[in-house]
C-alpha cells in the first residue's frame, strides 16, 4: 500500500523528501480530481495527504469521490506552508468523532 501527497510545490516536495511513495503538485482541479479518482480506484493507495487549500478548491467533488468508501484510501487534509485555514472544521476530527461516538477536544493552555 502506498502513501501519496497532493498539494502546492513546497507541500509535494516536502513529502517527497520525507519518503512518501508519490507526490504531485496541484496544477488544476481537473488533473487533481483525475489523480484522486485513480488513487481511490486503484486499491493500492492507503493514505492520500492533501493540502487543505487544494481540498477546499475541490470540496464538492472530493466528498462525492470518497462517499461510501469504507476504509482505503484514508484522505488526510493538512495545512500547507501558510498554516491552517482559519475557521475551517477539521474533517479528520469529524471522522474520529463519528468512529468513536464522542467529541474529543484537547484543552489548550493559555
HELIX and SHEET records of a PDB file:
HELIX    1   1 UNK A    9  UNK A   18  1                                  10    
HELIX    2   2 UNK A   29  UNK A   42  1                                  14    
HELIX    3   3 UNK A   52  UNK A   57  1                                   6    
HELIX    4   4 UNK A   59  UNK A   66  1                                   8    
HELIX    5   5 UNK A   91  UNK A  100  1                                  10    
SHEET    1   A 4 UNK A  22  UNK A  25  0                                        
SHEET    2   A 4 UNK A   2  UNK A   7  1                                        
SHEET    3   A 4 UNK A  45  UNK A  51  1                                        
SHEET    4   A 4 UNK A  74  UNK A  78  1                                        
END                                                                             
